[in-house]
Amino acid sequence: MIRKNGYFYEQKEDRFEIYLPAGDGYMKFNLLHIVKPYVDGGLYQNANLWRLYQLYLFERKDDDFKPVYDFPIVNIGEWEWAVKIKDTPDFHGGFHGYEGLVDTSFSAEEDFFLFEQNSKIYLQGTENEEIAHHYKKYIFSKDGLTLSQRVVWTKAMPIERSFMTMLPIRRKEGDFSITDTAIYKGKSYDISEAEHSTPISFFETGGKLDDEITILGSSSGVSATVSVDFDNTFFVANPNRYNKLYVCNAKNTYTKVGEEWKSKTTYSFSFKKP
């Protein structure tokens, strides 16, 4: 474990573990190297990339980190980018596969940890039919995570939906509530149960995320705040497994060769002992 000014990190064989201060605790980010070979053109394969994985909450005691909870606050779903091409069975990129690594670099500076990655996106069902380049820059610091992305389309494609910001934060662990409330523009929304039905619960009614949104839990003491800097629509999904934030940058459109999409997202986390 290496200590820097405001954060800690550890490099392991297949990941970086980065601990950022979060109120009364620390959030452990896992930046994980995922390798899933191409097999038969099915789902969740043809992947070689680094991506954000589960997020755990820790306390620092006696110069060591101890888990506050023995379960993740954020699950294994995608944070970075997922795009649905029309007439394909599922999304492309990251967790969904069909993304191949070109190169990476990292730098552990005194005040921040920088990780950069270049990859190619392949058409779902194919082994190497390239449709886009994907550039990601992660900056971890005492203030949280800033994720900057750029997509350059190398093939014209019909887009159904594209999400360039997500947060797969969990709702419950068994009967224990992890998150139950969303706060946006001074209004509180009850998201404590699956199938919650609020103005921000659905893609069609969420509107534009032009201010920060906070998702928190009154029992867990956890809160996550997200802001973005690109044109969008957003919603907080309501399935059983999470209160996942989705921020959509494009829908029902057709890309052009050379077209660029850019995004910048800021994530910050806090913990207050219940």
N, C-alpha and C positions, 0 to 999 in steps of 0.2 A: 504494500500500500504506500503510495507516494502522496505526500501532503503539499498542497500549493496554497496560494493566498485566496482562501474562500472556497476551496473544493479539494476533494481527494479523488485519486483514481488508481486503478490497478489494471494492468494489461495481462490478459490470459490468452490461452491458445486460440480461442474462437471468439473472443469478445473483449470489449473494454467495459469495466464497471466504474461508473462515475458517480460520486456522492456529492450532491449539492445541498446546501443548507435550506431548510424549509421550516421556519418558525422554531418549534420545540424539538424538531428532529431533522433528519436528512432523508432525501429521496435518492434511492439508488437506481440510476439509469443503467440499463443493459443495452449496449450497442453491439449487436450480435451478427456474426458472419453466418449467413444461411446458404447452404448448398443443397439443392434438390435437382438431380439430373433429369434431363429429358428422357422420358420413357416411351410414351405412346401418343402424346398430344393431348392427354387429359388435363384435368384441373390440378392446380397447386404443384406444378413441376417446372422444369427448365428455369431454375432460379440459382443465381450465384451473386450475392450482394450482401451488403451490411445494412441493417435496419434496426430501428428502435424496437425493443422487445418489452418484456414485463417490467413494471415499476414497483419497487418495494419501499416501505417506510422503515427507517431505522432511527435509533437513538445512539448517541455517542457517550459511552460510559467507560471510565478508567482507560482512556486512550484506545478504546475498541468500539466497534459498531455492534449493537444488539438489535435484533428485529423488534419492532413494536407489535406488528401482527405477523403471523406465520403464513400469510397469503398475500398475493399481489394486489396492489391498488388499481393498476392498469393491466389489462390482459394482453394476449399475444397478437391482437389485431393490428392492422396497419395504421400508422400515424402519418406517413409521408404523402404518398400519391397512389391513387387507384383510379383507373379509367376504364369505362365500359364502352367497347366498340360495338356498334350495332351489328346484330346477327352473329354475335359470339356468345358462348354460354355463360361467361363470368367476367369479372374485372381482370385487368392486366396490372402487373407491377407489385413489387414488394411481397407481402403475404400471399398474394394471388399467383405469384410466379411470372414466368416469361420476362425476366429481367436478368441481363448478363453483365457481370462486372468488366469494366475496362481498366480502371486504376483507382487507387486510393492514396491518401496521405493524411498524416496527423501530426499535431504539434501540441505539446503540453506546456503552454506558457505559464508564467507565474500567476496571472489573473484569469486565464481562461484556457479551456481545452478545445482545440479545433480539429475537426475531422471533415475531410472532403472526399467525395466519391463521384466517379463518372461511370455510367452504365448505358446499356442499350436495351430498348424495349422491343420484344419480338411479338409478332402476331400470334395470338393464342391458337394452339394446335400445331404450330410449326416449330422447328428447331432453331432456325436462324434467319427467318424473314423479318428483317429490321424495319420498324415503323417510326422509331423516335430515339433521341438521345435524352438522357435524364441526368442532370447535374444537381448534387446536393451538398450543402455546406451546413454543418452543425457547429454551433458555438455554445459551449457549456460554461457557465460562470455562477457566481454567488447570486446573481439576479434571475437565474433560470436558464432555459434553453431558447436560443434563436435558431430557427431552421429556415434557410434560404434555398429555393429551388428554381431550376430553369429547365424547361422541356423544349426541345427543338424537334419538330416533326420532319422526318425524312421521307415520309410517304403520306399522301392525302388519305384521310380516314374519316368515316362517318362516326361522329361521337354521340353517344346516348347521354352519358353523364361522366363528369370528371370531378374528383375531390382532391384538392391540393393541401388540405389540412384536415386532420382527424385527431380524435383523442378517445381511445377505447376504454374509458374509465368505468370501473365496475359499479353495479348498484348494490349487490349483496354478496356476502359469503355465508351460505346457509340462511339463518334468520337474522344475522348481524348486518345492519345497514351501513354500507360504505359511503354512498352518496344518495341524497334524498331531495336536494333543492338546486335549482338553477336560478341565478340572478343575472338579469340583463336589463340595462338602462333603468335601474332602480326598482324593477319589478321582480318579485319572487314567484317561481313556478314549482309546483309540487311534482317531482319526478321520482317519488319514493317507491312506486310500484310499476311492474311491467304493464304495458299498454296504457301508460299515462296519456292523457289527452289534453294538451295545453296548446296555445297558439304557436309554441316553438317545438312541438312534438312531431311535426310532419314537414316533409320536403316542400309541399305546396303552400304552407302557411308561415314558415319560419321567417321569411323576409331576408333582409340584408344584414350581415354582421358588420356593423360600422362602429362598434364600440366593443370593449372587452366583455367577455362572458365568464362567469364563475360558476363552477359546479362543485358542490360541497356536501359534506355529511355532518349532521348535528351529533350523531353518536360516535362516529369515527374520529372527528376532529380534523378531517382532511379537506382541503380545498385546492382546486386547480383553476387557474385563470388563463384564458387564451385570447389573443388578439391577432388580427391579420391586416394586411395592407393591400389586398387585391379585391376587385369587384367579385361579388359572390352572392349566394343564397345559402342559408344554413338551417339545420334542425338538430335536435337532440333525440336520438332514436330511442324507441321504447320496447325492444325485445327483452326476454328474460335475463340475458347474460350481462347487459351493461346499459349505461346511459351514455352511449357513444355520441360525441359531437362530430358532425359532418359539415364541412364547408365546401360548397360546390363552386368551381370556377368556370364551368362550361357545361352546356346541355343542348342537345338537339342541334348540333352544328356539324360542319364539315371542315376539317383542317386543310391547310395548304402546305406544300413542301416548303420548308424553311420557316414556317410560322413558329413563333416563340411564345411560350407561356412562362410567366414569372410569378413567384409568390414569396412572401416573407411572413413567418409566423413566430410569435413569442409565446412561450409556455412558462408559467411560474406556479410553484406549488408551495403550500403552507400546511403546517400541522400544529394544532393547539390541543394539548392534553385535555381530554374530556373531564 
